[in-house]
Amino acid sequence: MQRWVVIFKDTDGMLDIRANKELRDQHVAYAKEHPELLIGGGLKPEPESEFCGAMWIVEAENRAEVESLILADPFYVTAHRSFEIFTWGKIMEDKTVTL
């Protein structure tokens, strides 16, 4: 199994999508249904700033699986969100990190 990092970049229009509680609830439920999505969350340039994107850490066999996971997410709106996918190796595999 390979680890992948997905970096999402949002347009300002994504803020309206984030504000839609029904859609946000669907997005959270989707994330909970997919244990391969190890961790994820929104990104801001500063703590008080608006969200400008997001990041996921995913375990999957290949890039196509990661892309499928992204494309089926209710929060993935092509007009307002782009993404990049990178393979990722964790340094110090013997250490556990709790967030």
SULCORHU-V529470 format. One record per residue. N is the residue number from 1. RES is the residue in one small letter. PSI is psi in whole degrees, 0 to 359 (999 if undefined). Layout:
((N/RES/PSI) (N/RES/PSI))
//
This chain:
((1/m/137) (2/q/145) (3/r/143) (4/w/146) (5/v/132) (6/v/125) (7/i/119) (8/f/139) (9/k/128) (10/d/150) (11/t/170) (12/d/332) (13/g/340) (14/m/337) (15/l/323) (16/d/322) (17/i/317) (18/r/328) (19/a/347) (20/n/105) (21/k/319) (22/e/315) (23/l/320) (24/r/318) (25/d/322) (26/q/319) (27/h/315) (28/v/317) (29/a/319) (30/y/313) (31/a/318) (32/k/332) (33/e/352) (34/h/90) (35/p/344) (36/e/341) (37/l/94) (38/l/320) (39/i/150) (40/g/166) (41/g/168) (42/g/154) (43/l/141) (44/k/147) (45/p/332) (46/e/155) (47/p/325) (48/e/357) (49/s/169) (50/e/157) (51/f/142) (52/c/358) (53/g/200) (54/a/170) (55/m/140) (56/w/148) (57/i/124) (58/v/142) (59/e/123) (60/a/159) (61/e/324) (62/n/170) (63/r/323) (64/a/322) (65/e/320) (66/v/315) (67/e/319) (68/s/318) (69/l/316) (70/i/310) (71/l/335) (72/a/353) (73/d/129) (74/p/338) (75/f/355) (76/y/105) (77/v/110) (78/t/330) (79/a/341) (80/h/0) (81/r/128) (82/s/169) (83/f/157) (84/e/145) (85/i/134) (86/f/144) (87/t/154) (88/w/134) (89/g/131) (90/k/127) (91/i/152) (92/m/59) (93/e/335) (94/d/355) (95/k/136) (96/t/140) (97/v/131) (98/t/128) (99/l/999))
//
